[in-house]
Amino acid sequence: MRIAQTKLSGTSLNGNPIPKGKWFARQLRRKAEHVRKTGSLPERKQGTGGAHYSLLDEEDVRKAVKSFLSSSGIGEVNPRKLMKHVNEKVLPSLSHSKKSISESTAKLWMRKEGYQLVTHKNGRYEDGHERPDVMEYRTRFLELLADYEPLMRKYEGENCVASPLDLPPGVREIVAAFHDESCFHANDQKKRVWLTESQQLLRQKSRGRLVHVSDFIVEDRGRIFLSDAEVTAQMNLPKSEQLESFDARTIIYPGKNGDAYWDMKQLLIRKTIEICKVTHPEKQMLFIFDQSSAHRSFAPDALNAKRMNVNPGGKQPKMHATRIPMSNPNPQMRGTDQSMVFPSNHPTHPGEPKGMEAVLKERGLWARLETRCAPGKFPVGRCALCKASEAKRTKIEADARARMEAEPELYGFDTEDDSSSRDVYCCMEKCLSDQEDFRSEKPLLQQEIEKAGHLCLFLPKFHCELNPIEMYWGFAKQRFRDQCDGTFPRAKTLVPECLDGCPLETIRRFFRRSWRYVDAYRSGLTGKMADFAVKKYSSHRRIGAKVMMEVDMLTR
């Protein structure tokens, strides 16, 4: 309002006159009053006077176009494909008098539906970020993290200085250690360079040999490695008592005639745990990983329906015995012990692992599966939806939702219902995987960490902003691209130099940014709102009340 009043007086805030008349002053005063009363800008009416008829305004055409756009894969649709689809399928099926549209019209329609031509950049996977199952897991993750946060030291102020931590007697301090892997390519040089008109920079088409890095970062000392003094103390110990390694970082050079590609065996979490006994004595580590298939891999005898056959025997592993959970739909089966292997005196399959059919029948779930099948049909072991990759499954579900949204009366679809829960009786694998004892099976990585007395969490999918090590990679890669010359020997030397060149205060600022995202999600912010709040409020771990008021005003 002060700006509006100042401009009405005929001068700007710096004292210079504004070359506007009385009409401009009246309009500015009216809009300022609207903002004061409603907290939002008035609706813009520019261009609304020239609204003409468009074929997209017809309900049938718009439904068909929306269905095509929503069922297309991310980044696969373009104006030419839309034009071809409308001209060859939509308009002929509707027997419309208009026979075709142009590519420029298709481009205009895509813009009306919210599409825009953008340059690809690495970032958050927005389509999966707010998926219902991902949001549900994120809520559980934040609840678990909230239980540990009171026992974690905070680093406050402009210089990220450690604040005192008052712990109850007998309770250990918790230190969060975030893990991730990243790849550096020897020929991954910066894309923008300064050249004269007569200069031409020639580079190899290949990105060069690969340097693969696995590392941990912690807020108190940056990385998990022994200092010079700690290394000296280790060297003074007998050889049998010394650590095998003094650094939790692992660097390999995979490729032809190189190291094997990264797998779970190379993570060597036991090595990291042993180093933490020296770097963080009397403290409890909270190891946090992303949900890659390697990190979530299970022990050989773990309960895993994906590794089971329909019938007994075969190459399926022998899984450990379990107890039928109390959440089983059949009350008479609840709490009873169940072996996943037939006894040695079984008449046909002695000592062989049971298949999914036998396990489901013992749990009283087979009849429920049979009721979902057509007469004379047998329940399938793994349906097409469960076989599909996550990206393909997302597309299949989007296609089905688009069809139901186009004709809700035909499918009995409620457009207000955002529920995306799947039928757990679609196949044997899905039915068994949904059982509580199968769902609660812990990955091998988590078992090893908890066995050593530490804690383990897995980040929600598509939430790289919650992992501060992602920013650490970005810091190192920016400097790597500025200094690399495209050769592999230079890359091998440069990668550890760039990683070690990140200051401790900078790493703590990376942590602070991730903690602000944690607080933003706890406050109910998602997507663009969380990005705005984190960027706006950058000096503390939490989102301030003032910024929350601004976000609330913007979303009204």
Stockholm file with secondary structure:
# STOCKHOLM 1.0

chainA/1-556         MRIAQTKLSGTSLNGNPIPKGKWFARQLRRKAEHVRKTGSLPERKQGTGGAHYSLLDEEDVRKAVKSFLSSSGIGEVNPRKLMKHVNEKVLPSLSHSKKSISESTAKLWMRKEGYQLVTHKNGRYEDGHERPDVMEYRTRFLELLADYEPLMRKYEGENCVASPLDLPPGVREIVAAFHDESCFHANDQKKRVWLTESQQLLRQKSRGRLVHVSDFIVEDRGRIFLSDAEVTAQMNLPKSEQLESFDARTIIYPGKNGDAYWDMKQLLIRKTIEICKVTHPEKQMLFIFDQSSAHRSFAPDALNAKRMNVNPGGKQPKMHATRIPMSNPNPQMRGTDQSMVFPSNHPTHPGEPKGMEAVLKERGLWARLETRCAPGKFPVGRCALCKASEAKRTKIEADARARMEAEPELYGFDTEDDSSSRDVYCCMEKCLSDQEDFRSEKPLLQQEIEKAGHLCLFLPKFHCELNPIEMYWGFAKQRFRDQCDGTFPRAKTLVPECLDGCPLETIRRFFRRSWRYVDAYRSGLTGKMADFAVKKYSSHRRIGAKVMMEVDMLTR
#=GR chainA/1-556 SS CHHHHHHHTTBCTTSCBCCCCHHHHHHHHHHHHHHHHHSSCCCCCTTGGGCCCCGGGSHHHHHHHHHHHHHSCTTTCCHHHHHHHIIIIIHHHHTCSCCCCCHHHHHHHHHHTTCCCCCCCCCCCHHHHTCHHHHHHHHHHHHHHHHHGGGBCCEETTTTEECCCCCCTTCCCEEEEEEEEEEEETTCCCSCCCCCTTCCCCCCSSCCSEEEEEEEEETTTEESBCCHHHHHHHHTSCGGGSCSCSBSCEEECBSTTSBCCCCGGGGCHHHHHHHHHHHSTTCEEEEEECCCTTTTCCCTTSCCGGGCCSSSSTTCCCCCCEECCTTCSCGGGTTCEECSBCCTTCSSSTTCBCCHHHHHHHTTCHHHHHHTSCTTCCCCSSCHHHHSCHHHHHHHHHHHHHHHHHSHHHHTCCTTCCCCCCCTTSSHHHHHHTSHHHHTCCCHHHHHHHHTTCEEEECCTTCGGGCTHHHHHHHHHHHHHHHCCSCHHHHHHHHHHHHHTSCHHHHHHHHHHHHHHHHHHHTTCCHHHHHHHHHHCCSSSSCCHHHHHHHHHHTC
#=GC SS_cons         CHHHHHHHTTBCTTSCBCCCCHHHHHHHHHHHHHHHHHSSCCCCCTTGGGCCCCGGGSHHHHHHHHHHHHHSCTTTCCHHHHHHHIIIIIHHHHTCSCCCCCHHHHHHHHHHTTCCCCCCCCCCCHHHHTCHHHHHHHHHHHHHHHHHGGGBCCEETTTTEECCCCCCTTCCCEEEEEEEEEEEETTCCCSCCCCCTTCCCCCCSSCCSEEEEEEEEETTTEESBCCHHHHHHHHTSCGGGSCSCSBSCEEECBSTTSBCCCCGGGGCHHHHHHHHHHHSTTCEEEEEECCCTTTTCCCTTSCCGGGCCSSSSTTCCCCCCEECCTTCSCGGGTTCEECSBCCTTCSSSTTCBCCHHHHHHHTTCHHHHHHTSCTTCCCCSSCHHHHSCHHHHHHHHHHHHHHHHHSHHHHTCCTTCCCCCCCTTSSHHHHHHTSHHHHTCCCHHHHHHHHTTCEEEECCTTCGGGCTHHHHHHHHHHHHHHHCCSCHHHHHHHHHHHHHTSCHHHHHHHHHHHHHHHHHHHTTCCHHHHHHHHHHCCSSSSCCHHHHHHHHHHTC
//
